[in-house]
Structures are given as C-alpha cells and as structure tokens.
Amino acid sequence: MRRVLALWWTLPVGADLHYEPKMDGHRLVMWRTAQTVRLQTRSGRDVTPQWLDLALAGMQLPRA
C-alpha cells in the first residue's frame, strides 16, 4: 500500500472548528487485516513490536 504524506493547508476559521497542532510525537499508519495489525512509519519501517499496546487496540477494530 502506498503511504500518503500529510499536506500543509491553511486552516479554516470558525467558532465550531477546533484543532491541535502536532508539536512532537510520532506519525504512524495502522493496517488491520483479518489476522494481524501492522504499524508503519512514514519511512516504511515496521514499528509494531514497539507499539504493542496500539496493535492490541487495533485488533479490536472492525475488519475492513
């Protein structure tokens, strides 16, 4: 599957709109199949073993 990079956009303004800028942390993509979950970085590195708590939570998601 091809990775999608985040794009820079001008944020809309409005009383009902809220956002929180990403100041630090990690950006991951999660793939959920019938049997597994995989967490991958923007560079394509599999980091599932480092984020087992997220992988276990991902297994609770509905299957695609």
N, CA, C and O atoms as a Tinker XYZ file with bonds, in Angstrom:
   256  protein
     1  N      0.830000   -1.169000    0.000000    73     2
     2  CA     0.000000    0.000000    0.000000    64     1     3
     3  C      0.883000    1.243000    0.000000    63     2     4     5
     4  O      1.881000    1.295000    0.718000    81     3
     5  N      0.528000    2.226000   -0.785000    73     3     6
     6  CA     1.316000    3.452000   -0.879000    64     5     7
     7  C      1.048000    4.361000    0.319000    63     6     8     9
     8  O     -0.101000    4.571000    0.707000    81     7
     9  N      2.121000    4.896000    0.896000    73     7    10
    10  CA     1.976000    5.831000    2.013000    64     9    11
    11  C      1.480000    7.171000    1.502000    63    10    12    13
    12  O      1.799000    7.575000    0.384000    81    11
    13  N      0.714000    7.843000    2.309000    73    11    14
    14  CA     0.219000    9.174000    1.976000    64    13    15
    15  C      0.841000   10.161000    2.944000    63    14    16    17
    16  O      0.716000   10.003000    4.158000    81    15
    17  N      1.502000   11.167000    2.425000    73    15    18
    18  CA     2.135000   12.177000    3.265000    64    17    19
    19  C      1.135000   13.262000    3.632000    63    18    20    21
    20  O      0.226000   13.587000    2.868000    81    19
    21  N      1.326000   13.802000    4.805000    73    19    22
    22  CA     0.491000   14.921000    5.236000    64    21    23
    23  C      0.792000   16.145000    4.375000    63    22    24    25
    24  O      1.931000   16.357000    3.958000    81    23
    25  N     -0.215000   16.927000    4.121000    73    23    26
    26  CA    -0.066000   18.135000    3.316000    64    25    27
    27  C     -0.266000   19.363000    4.187000    63    26    28    29
    28  O     -0.947000   19.296000    5.210000    81    27
    29  N      0.321000   20.478000    3.789000    73    27    30
    30  CA     0.174000   21.737000    4.510000    64    29    31
    31  C     -1.030000   22.474000    3.943000    63    30    32    33
    32  O     -1.119000   22.704000    2.737000    81    31
    33  N     -1.948000   22.838000    4.815000    73    31    34
    34  CA    -3.147000   23.564000    4.400000    64    33    35
    35  C     -3.333000   24.774000    5.292000    63    34    36    37
    36  O     -2.901000   24.777000    6.445000    81    35
    37  N     -3.975000   25.798000    4.763000    73    35    38
    38  CA    -4.405000   26.918000    5.581000    64    37    39
    39  C     -5.661000   26.470000    6.321000    63    38    40    41
    40  O     -6.628000   26.030000    5.700000    81    39
    41  N     -5.645000   26.582000    7.635000    73    39    42
    42  CA    -6.768000   26.098000    8.427000    64    41    43
    43  C     -7.958000   27.041000    8.337000    63    42    44    45
    44  O     -7.794000   28.261000    8.359000    81    43
    45  N     -9.163000   26.472000    8.236000    73    43    46
    46  CA   -10.351000   27.317000    8.236000    64    45    47
    47  C    -10.588000   27.909000    9.623000    63    46    48    49
    48  O    -10.107000   27.377000   10.623000    81    47
    49  N    -11.316000   28.991000    9.674000    73    47    50
    50  CA   -11.613000   29.667000   10.931000    64    49    51
    51  C    -13.112000   29.587000   11.177000    63    50    52    53
    52  O    -13.910000   29.779000   10.259000    81    51
    53  N    -13.490000   29.305000   12.415000    73    51    54
    54  CA   -14.908000   29.271000   12.756000    64    53    55
    55  C    -15.090000   28.885000   14.208000    63    54    56    57
    56  O    -14.237000   28.215000   14.791000    81    55
    57  N    -16.194000   29.303000   14.792000    73    55    58
    58  CA   -16.451000   29.039000   16.209000    64    57    59
    59  C    -16.586000   27.548000   16.503000    63    58    60    61
    60  O    -16.286000   27.113000   17.615000    81    59
    61  N    -17.032000   26.759000   15.526000    73    59    62
    62  CA   -17.240000   25.327000   15.747000    64    61    63
    63  C    -16.042000   24.476000   15.359000    63    62    64    65
    64  O    -16.108000   23.250000   15.450000    81    63
    65  N    -14.953000   25.093000   14.931000    73    63    66
    66  CA   -13.782000   24.345000   14.490000    64    65    67
    67  C    -12.692000   24.389000   15.553000    63    66    68    69
    68  O    -12.414000   25.437000   16.136000    81    67
    69  N    -12.081000   23.233000   15.793000    73    67    70
    70  CA   -11.001000   23.133000   16.770000    64    69    71
    71  C     -9.888000   22.279000   16.164000    63    70    72    73
    72  O    -10.153000   21.363000   15.385000    81    71
    73  N     -8.676000   22.578000   16.518000    73    71    74
    74  CA    -7.550000   21.763000   16.091000    64    73    75
    75  C     -6.447000   21.887000   17.124000    63    74    76    77
    76  O     -6.413000   22.821000   17.926000    81    75
    77  N     -5.549000   20.918000   17.079000    73    75    78
    78  CA    -4.392000   20.931000   17.967000    64    77    79
    79  C     -3.160000   20.676000   17.119000    63    78    80    81
    80  O     -3.074000   19.629000   16.477000    81    79
    81  N     -2.204000   21.595000   17.094000    73    79    82
    82  CA    -1.001000   21.381000   16.285000    64    81    83
    83  C     -0.167000   20.226000   16.833000    63    82    84    85
    84  O     -0.123000   19.999000   18.042000    81    83
    85  N      0.488000   19.505000   15.940000    73    83    86
    86  CA     1.377000   18.416000   16.338000    64    85    87
    87  C      2.724000   19.031000   16.702000    63    86    88    89
    88  O      3.450000   19.518000   15.835000    81    87
    89  N      3.048000   19.004000   17.982000    73    87    90
    90  CA     4.282000   19.615000   18.456000    64    89    91
    91  C      5.421000   18.594000   18.575000    63    90    92    93
    92  O      6.590000   18.944000   18.414000    81    91
    93  N      5.088000   17.378000   18.847000    73    91    94
    94  CA     6.085000   16.319000   18.959000    64    93    95
    95  C      5.353000   14.992000   18.794000    63    94    96    97
    96  O      4.148000   14.969000   18.544000    81    95
    97  N      6.066000   13.914000   18.930000    73    95    98
    98  CA     5.407000   12.615000   18.863000    64    97    99
    99  C      5.739000   11.864000   17.590000    63    98   100   101
   100  O      6.772000   12.089000   16.959000    81    99
   101  N      4.840000   10.968000   17.232000    73    99   102
   102  CA     5.069000   10.057000   16.122000    64   101   103
   103  C      3.880000   10.087000   15.179000    63   102   104   105
   104  O      2.749000   10.348000   15.589000    81   103
   105  N      4.152000    9.819000   13.919000    73   103   106
   106  CA     3.090000    9.664000   12.932000    64   105   107
   107  C      3.188000    8.245000   12.392000    63   106   108   109
   108  O      4.207000    7.853000   11.824000    81   107
   109  N      2.121000    7.483000   12.575000    73   107   110
   110  CA     2.092000    6.089000   12.156000    64   109   111
   111  C      0.855000    5.821000   11.316000    63   110   112   113
   112  O     -0.147000    6.529000   11.407000    81   111
   113  N      0.951000    4.777000   10.494000    73   111   114
   114  CA    -0.193000    4.258000    9.761000    64   113   115
   115  C     -0.463000    2.872000   10.308000    63   114   116   117
   116  O      0.468000    2.100000   10.540000    81   115
   117  N     -1.749000    2.546000   10.519000    73   115   118
   118  CA    -2.121000    1.216000   11.009000    64   117   119
   119  C     -2.897000    0.489000    9.919000    63   118   120   121
   120  O     -3.857000    1.022000    9.362000    81   119
   121  N     -2.466000   -0.743000    9.622000    73   119   122
   122  CA    -3.195000   -1.615000    8.716000    64   121   123
   123  C     -3.818000   -2.726000    9.529000    63   122   124   125
   124  O     -3.137000   -3.371000   10.326000    81   123
   125  N     -5.097000   -2.958000    9.338000    73   123   126
   126  CA    -5.819000   -4.022000   10.038000    64   125   127
   127  C     -6.301000   -5.010000    8.996000    63   126   128   129
   128  O     -7.052000   -4.649000    8.090000    81   127
   129  N     -5.868000   -6.268000    9.125000    73   127   130
   130  CA    -6.369000   -7.342000    8.272000    64   129   131
   131  C     -7.165000   -8.297000    9.151000    63   130   132   133
   132  O     -7.352000   -8.041000   10.340000    81   131
   133  N     -7.626000   -9.381000    8.579000    73   131   134
   134  CA    -8.407000  -10.349000    9.350000    64   133   135
   135  C     -7.595000  -10.958000   10.487000    63   134   136   137
   136  O     -8.151000  -11.295000   11.533000    81   135
   137  N     -6.296000  -11.103000   10.293000    73   135   138
   138  CA    -5.468000  -11.799000   11.271000    64   137   139
   139  C     -4.459000  -10.922000   12.000000    63   138   140   141
   140  O     -4.018000  -11.283000   13.091000    81   139
   141  N     -4.087000   -9.797000   11.437000    73   139   142
   142  CA    -2.988000   -9.021000   12.012000    64   141   143
   143  C     -3.258000   -7.517000   11.979000    63   142   144   145
   144  O     -4.187000   -7.033000   11.334000    81   143
   145  N     -2.409000   -6.817000   12.696000    73   143   146
   146  CA    -2.335000   -5.356000   12.646000    64   145   147
   147  C     -0.875000   -5.015000   12.404000    63   146   148   149
   148  O      0.020000   -5.643000   12.970000    81   147
   149  N     -0.641000   -4.025000   11.567000    73   147   150
   150  CA     0.731000   -3.571000   11.333000    64   149   151
   151  C      0.780000   -2.063000   11.502000    63   150   152   153
   152  O     -0.071000   -1.342000   10.983000    81   151
   153  N      1.788000   -1.591000   12.235000    73   151   154
   154  CA     2.035000   -0.167000   12.412000    64   153   155
   155  C      3.302000    0.183000   11.654000    63   154   156   157
   156  O      4.332000   -0.474000   11.809000    81   155
   157  N      3.222000    1.221000   10.832000    73   155   158
   158  CA     4.335000    1.567000    9.956000    64   157   159
   159  C      4.601000    3.066000   10.029000    63   158   160   161
   160  O      3.675000    3.872000   10.115000    81   159
   161  N      5.887000    3.425000    9.992000    73   159   162
   162  CA     6.278000    4.831000    9.994000    64   161   163
   163  C      6.177000    5.405000    8.587000    63   162   164   165
   164  O      5.957000    4.683000    7.614000    81   163
   165  N      6.340000    6.696000    8.508000    73   163   166
   166  CA     6.315000    7.391000    7.220000    64   165   167
   167  C      7.392000    6.865000    6.278000    63   166   168   169
   168  O      7.202000    6.847000    5.062000    81   167
   169  N      8.524000    6.437000    6.838000    73   167   170
   170  CA     9.618000    5.919000    6.013000    64   169   171
   171  C      9.416000    4.455000    5.626000    63   170   172   173
   172  O     10.228000    3.895000    4.891000    81   171
   173  N      8.338000    3.827000    6.115000    73   171   174
   174  CA     8.050000    2.444000    5.751000    64   173   175
   175  C      8.534000    1.414000    6.747000    63   174   176   177
   176  O      8.394000    0.216000    6.502000    81   175
   177  N      9.101000    1.843000    7.864000    73   175   178
   178  CA     9.631000    0.913000    8.865000    64   177   179
   179  C      8.497000    0.325000    9.703000    63   178   180   181
   180  O      7.628000    1.055000   10.182000    81   179
   181  N      8.509000   -0.995000    9.877000    73   179   182
   182  CA     7.516000   -1.673000   10.715000    64   181   183
   183  C      7.882000   -1.452000   12.178000    63   182   184   185
   184  O      8.946000   -1.878000   12.627000    81   183
   185  N      6.999000   -0.787000   12.921000    73   183   186
   186  CA     7.249000   -0.499000   14.334000    64   185   187
   187  C      6.211000   -1.171000   15.232000    63   186   188   189
   188  O      6.018000   -0.762000   16.377000    81   187
   189  N      5.551000   -2.193000   14.717000    73   187   190
   190  CA     4.534000   -2.895000   15.503000    64   189   191
   191  C      5.087000   -3.399000   16.828000    63   190   192   193
   192  O      4.418000   -3.229000   17.848000    81   191
   193  N      6.275000   -4.012000   16.874000    73   191   194
   194  CA     6.782000   -4.500000   18.167000    64   193   195
   195  C      6.977000   -3.390000   19.202000    63   194   196   197
   196  O      6.855000   -3.639000   20.402000    81   195
   197  N      7.276000   -2.179000   18.756000    73   195   198
   198  CA     7.486000   -1.069000   19.688000    64   197   199
   199  C      6.166000   -0.472000   20.178000    63   198   200   201
   200  O      6.158000    0.260000   21.168000    81   199
   201  N      5.069000   -0.766000   19.517000    73   199   202
   202  CA     3.761000   -0.187000   19.851000    64   201   203
   203  C      2.711000   -1.285000   20.033000    63   202   204   205
   204  O      1.623000   -1.216000   19.461000    81   203
   205  N      3.045000   -2.288000   20.828000    73   203   206
   206  CA     2.134000   -3.420000   21.004000    64   205   207
   207  C      0.793000   -3.003000   21.595000    63   206   208   209
   208  O     -0.233000   -3.604000   21.276000    81   207
   209  N      0.783000   -1.982000   22.454000    73   207   210
   210  CA    -0.495000   -1.538000   23.028000    64   209   211
   211  C     -1.434000   -1.020000   21.937000    63   210   212   213
   212  O     -2.639000   -1.270000   21.985000    81   211
   213  N     -0.889000   -0.302000   20.959000    73   211   214
   214  CA    -1.713000    0.165000   19.842000    64   213   215
   215  C     -2.134000   -0.987000   18.935000    63   214   216   217
   216  O     -3.262000   -1.017000   18.442000    81   215
   217  N     -1.227000   -1.929000   18.719000    73   215   218
   218  CA    -1.554000   -3.086000   17.886000    64   217   219
   219  C     -2.679000   -3.900000   18.518000    63   218   220   221
   220  O     -3.594000   -4.340000   17.821000    81   219
   221  N     -2.619000   -4.100000   19.824000    73   219   222
   222  CA    -3.684000   -4.838000   20.507000    64   221   223
   223  C     -5.008000   -4.081000   20.425000    63   222   224   225
   224  O     -6.059000   -4.688000   20.219000    81   223
   225  N     -4.961000   -2.770000   20.585000    73   223   226
   226  CA    -6.180000   -1.967000   20.442000    64   225   227
   227  C     -6.699000   -2.040000   19.010000    63   226   228   229
   228  O     -7.908000   -2.086000   18.784000    81   227
   229  N     -5.785000   -2.052000   18.048000    73   227   230
   230  CA    -6.174000   -2.147000   16.645000    64   229   231
   231  C     -6.870000   -3.451000   16.311000    63   230   232   233
   232  O     -7.717000   -3.491000   15.418000    81   231
   233  N     -6.524000   -4.517000   17.014000    73   231   234
   234  CA    -7.182000   -5.804000   16.784000    64   233   235
   235  C     -8.656000   -5.752000   17.184000    63   234   236   237
   236  O     -9.438000   -6.606000   16.765000    81   235
   237  N     -9.039000   -4.773000   17.981000    73   235   238
   238  CA   -10.440000   -4.628000   18.385000    64   237   239
   239  C    -11.267000   -3.865000   17.344000    63   238   240   241
   240  O    -12.494000   -3.815000   17.437000    81   239
   241  N    -10.590000   -3.273000   16.356000    73   239   242
   242  CA   -11.299000   -2.534000   15.313000    64   241   243
   243  C    -12.010000   -3.491000   14.367000    63   242   244   245
   244  O    -11.578000   -4.633000   14.213000    81   243
   245  N    -13.091000   -3.050000   13.731000    73   243   246
   246  CA   -13.764000   -3.906000   12.751000    64   245   247
   247  C    -12.842000   -4.208000   11.574000    63   246   248   249
   248  O    -12.001000   -3.388000   11.207000    81   247
   249  N    -13.005000   -5.370000   10.997000    73   247   250
   250  CA   -12.192000   -5.752000    9.832000    64   249   251
   251  C    -12.682000   -5.009000    8.603000    63   250   252   253
   252  O    -13.875000   -4.759000    8.435000    81   251
   253  N    -11.727000   -4.662000    7.748000    73   251   254
   254  CA   -12.083000   -3.944000    6.508000    64   253   255
   255  C    -12.710000   -4.886000    5.506000    63   254   256
   256  O    -13.074000   -4.467000    4.408000    81   255
